Amino acid sequence: MTVKLDSWLLEILACPNCKGALRADEAADELVCTGECGYVYPVRDGIPVLLVDEARTPAS
């Protein structure tokens, strides 16, 4: 499954941790913070799960 979010939605969504912009990683069904923290948020059944407790830290 690929991330299918409207572009207008991605424009208004922000990382709940650092308030950075999010970009869709379609290959992994995730939203990646392009801001300071770089957290990666899952997308389940087409719904972004923007909870810091559900996020993973970027691979080092």
VEXDRENDO-89285 format. One record per residue (C-alpha): residue number from 1; residue in three letters; x, y negated, z. Coordinates in nm, 4 decimals, m for minus. Each point is the difference from the previous one (the first is absolute). Layout:
BEGIN
node num:NUM	residuo:ALA	X:X	Y:Y	Z:Z;
...
This chain:
BEGIN
node num:1	residuo:MET	X:0.0000	Y:0.0000	Z:0.0000;
node num:2	residuo:THR	X:0.1261	Y:m0.3475	Z:m0.0720;
node num:3	residuo:VAL	X:m0.0614	Y:m0.3213	Z:0.1840;
node num:4	residuo:LYS	X:m0.2903	Y:m0.1719	Z:m0.1776;
node num:5	residuo:LEU	X:m0.0382	Y:m0.3403	Z:0.1618;
node num:6	residuo:ASP	X:m0.1198	Y:m0.3073	Z:m0.1825;
node num:7	residuo:SER	X:0.2677	Y:m0.2635	Z:m0.0533;
node num:8	residuo:TRP	X:m0.2101	Y:m0.2615	Z:0.1839;
node num:9	residuo:LEU	X:m0.0077	Y:0.2284	Z:0.3054;
node num:10	residuo:LEU	X:0.3772	Y:0.0420	Z:0.0021;
node num:11	residuo:GLU	X:0.0323	Y:m0.3788	Z:m0.0163;
node num:12	residuo:ILE	X:m0.1942	Y:m0.0478	Z:0.3235;
node num:13	residuo:LEU	X:0.1293	Y:0.2985	Z:0.1985;
node num:14	residuo:ALA	X:0.2965	Y:m0.0597	Z:0.2279;
node num:15	residuo:CYS	X:0.2168	Y:0.2123	Z:0.2234;
node num:16	residuo:PRO	X:m0.1550	Y:0.0000	Z:0.3487;
node num:17	residuo:ASN	X:0.3479	Y:0.0087	Z:0.1540;
node num:18	residuo:CYS	X:0.1892	Y:m0.2856	Z:m0.1688;
node num:19	residuo:LYS	X:m0.2718	Y:m0.1515	Z:m0.2269;
node num:20	residuo:GLY	X:0.2086	Y:0.0740	Z:m0.3115;
node num:21	residuo:ALA	X:m0.1511	Y:0.0805	Z:m0.3388;
node num:22	residuo:LEU	X:m0.0754	Y:0.3611	Z:m0.0894;
node num:23	residuo:ARG	X:0.0740	Y:0.1826	Z:m0.3239;
node num:24	residuo:ALA	X:m0.1501	Y:0.3281	Z:m0.1138;
node num:25	residuo:ASP	X:0.2270	Y:0.3023	Z:m0.0327;
node num:26	residuo:GLU	X:m0.2229	Y:0.2004	Z:m0.2321;
node num:27	residuo:ALA	X:0.2232	Y:0.3063	Z:m0.0057;
node num:28	residuo:ALA	X:m0.0248	Y:0.0440	Z:0.3764;
node num:29	residuo:ASP	X:m0.3545	Y:m0.1349	Z:0.0671;
node num:30	residuo:GLU	X:0.1370	Y:m0.2640	Z:0.2339;
node num:31	residuo:LEU	X:0.0173	Y:m0.3738	Z:0.0483;
node num:32	residuo:VAL	X:0.3473	Y:m0.1346	Z:0.0677;
node num:33	residuo:CYS	X:0.0655	Y:m0.3235	Z:0.1866;
node num:34	residuo:THR	X:0.2247	Y:m0.2322	Z:m0.1998;
node num:35	residuo:GLY	X:0.0566	Y:m0.2174	Z:0.3063;
node num:36	residuo:GLU	X:0.2333	Y:0.0203	Z:0.2948;
node num:37	residuo:CYS	X:m0.0985	Y:0.3387	Z:0.1477;
node num:38	residuo:GLY	X:m0.0361	Y:0.2102	Z:m0.3159;
node num:39	residuo:TYR	X:m0.2606	Y:0.2294	Z:0.1598;
node num:40	residuo:VAL	X:m0.1755	Y:0.2495	Z:m0.2239;
node num:41	residuo:TYR	X:m0.3755	Y:0.0472	Z:0.0455;
node num:42	residuo:PRO	X:m0.1958	Y:0.3028	Z:m0.1258;
node num:43	residuo:VAL	X:m0.2986	Y:m0.0192	Z:m0.2335;
node num:44	residuo:ARG	X:m0.2533	Y:0.2713	Z:0.0789;
node num:45	residuo:ASP	X:m0.2932	Y:0.0674	Z:m0.2329;
node num:46	residuo:GLY	X:0.0618	Y:m0.3372	Z:m0.1652;
node num:47	residuo:ILE	X:m0.0097	Y:m0.1888	Z:0.3318;
node num:48	residuo:PRO	X:0.3130	Y:m0.1763	Z:0.1301;
node num:49	residuo:VAL	X:0.0738	Y:0.0934	Z:0.3605;
node num:50	residuo:LEU	X:0.1571	Y:m0.3227	Z:0.1240;
node num:51	residuo:LEU	X:0.0720	Y:0.1069	Z:0.3545;
node num:52	residuo:VAL	X:0.3526	Y:m0.0473	Z:0.1334;
node num:53	residuo:ASP	X:m0.0345	Y:0.3276	Z:0.1923;
node num:54	residuo:GLU	X:m0.0672	Y:0.1831	Z:m0.3303;
node num:55	residuo:ALA	X:0.2860	Y:m0.1671	Z:m0.1886;
node num:56	residuo:ARG	X:0.3372	Y:0.1538	Z:m0.0531;
node num:57	residuo:THR	X:0.3275	Y:m0.1832	Z:m0.0042;
node num:58	residuo:PRO	X:0.1886	Y:m0.0187	Z:m0.3268;
node num:59	residuo:ALA	X:0.2589	Y:0.2693	Z:m0.0665;
node num:60	residuo:SER	X:0.3485	Y:m0.1218	Z:0.0824;
